[in-house]
Amino acid sequence: MPLLATEVRDDVLVAGLTPRDLRELGMATTERVERQLDGRSGAVADIVLLAAVDAELRPLAERLRHAAVELHNTTRELRASTLHSLIALGQRQSLVTAGFFAVVGVLLLIAFAETYTARRANARAQAVAYAARRAEQRFRHFADSASDWLWECDADLRLTFVSDRWRAIFGFAESMARGRRWSDLAADDLESAAWRRHHADLAARRPFRNFVFAHRTAAGASRTAQLSASPVVDGAGRFLGYRGVGTDISEAALPTQ
């Protein structure tokens, strides 16, 4: 059995020595020592032999020490490189985290601003709707309390709206008035001077005041009405019709022929 046994791991590579180099170096040294031991005699021969063994093993020990130093340096460099990589990774992760929270913060701020704006717009819309309902109620109260009625016609001079007071004056439903012209409801001469002047005002899209004409109610009674109105135009100046007021003056005046 050899006096020196060399055990080298196959996955170790230090100081420029491969596992095969280490095995061959150890086997060669062992063979030379074993040849020296064969046929020895006496103490002097043993001393000489030990000196020879020491001379053979010293270079091997020096190379192993050098390999250990190289391994230590390599391990230290790997440790430093790993630490540096971890620090750099942590910094990148910190930047990514900071960026993520910055984006989340901006999104939350935008959401808060949009919510605040939507709430203000909703509150304003509710206030406008409330004011519109109050105005409509006030309008209806005045319209119901007055002897007048309100009306509106389109560009073809056909009625599109009459207020509730209409029913009490003419005796039939408001829906029966829609689509009819004032001339369709008249009971007097459409060729009279008053009607010719009125037609001229309508053709010129001029406002008119206190136009008086006769009409008959649903029950056949003769009544006298007085109309006043102003033309309605859109933003482009296009004529849309008339909007005005009517008054029953049957008790105060005779029909104008």
ABEGO torsion letter per residue (X at the ends): XBABBBBBBAABBBGGBBAAAAAAAAAAAAAAAAAAABGBBEAAAAAAAAAAAAAAAAAAAAAAAAAAAAAAAAAAAAAAAAAAAAAAAAAAAAAAAAAAAAAAAAAAAAAAAAAAAAAAAAAAAAAAAAAAAAAAAAAAAAAAABABBBBBBBAAGBBABBBAAAAAAAGBBAAAABGBBAAAABABBAABAAAAAAAAAAAAGBBBBGBBBBBBBAAGBBBBBBBBBBBBBBAAGBBAEBBBBBBBAAAABBBBX
